[in-house]
């Protein structure tokens, strides 16, 4: 079975890397195309896969075809390849905001289609992806897709209505987490900690906290309360964050992302 990627960017590289690292497929079974010669060379050199300049040439060979291009390129790419894609090819889109109905309409013929929204932590094997499928995708094919996306993190089948929410709560939110880490580190530097150490300690705190939520099964509020001793230092910081509207700001940011996605 051949799996082809149109686009060799960071996300496509993360997916291909996960597939190869977990032996879901061999490098002989994975291929990619990209308009950028530098991107093609990087994929060939780092992953050892076959690369193509021509999207149509590569798409014609694919049993699974991943559309790993930005949303604003999707219409043009689909118009380019739709006549060369085999009837039984399983098509996977990772483009934000492009619905199953919209993609089906662009192909102008019946297709087996998966829409998914992975995130950049896939680059370090800790991604999260929501997956929805149209009615032509079989149960066996759904399991294949799950196997692919679980090779670099967590993945779940869900309704399409939830995909845009996934894009906001896990797709865009790493940017907010990076901002949070940067802000904590800046404060530590202001108090005299060397910057490299500040980034390390702030990042480890976020990593460990997230792991506690996932592994203990406890409510985040309960875990927060465990850190907040009566009349202690942590509750003082919590009060400042509440006064500054941290929770409201995060909620508004997530909802803004969902709204923007639905307009793409």
Secondary structure, DSSP 4 states (H G I P E B T S, - for coil): --EEEE--SHHHHHHHHHHHHTTSS-GGGEEEE-S-HHHHHHHHHHH--EEES-HHHHHTT-SEEEE-S-HHHHHHHHHHHTTTS-TTPEEEE--TT--HHHHHHHHTS--EEEEEE--GGGGGT-EEEEEEE-TTS-HHHHHHHHHHHGGGEEEEE--HHHHHHHIIIIIIHHHHHHHHHHHHHHHHHHTT--HHHHHHHHHHHHHHHHHHHHHH---HHHHHHHH--TT-HHHHHHHHHHHTTHHHHHHHHHHHHHHHHTT-
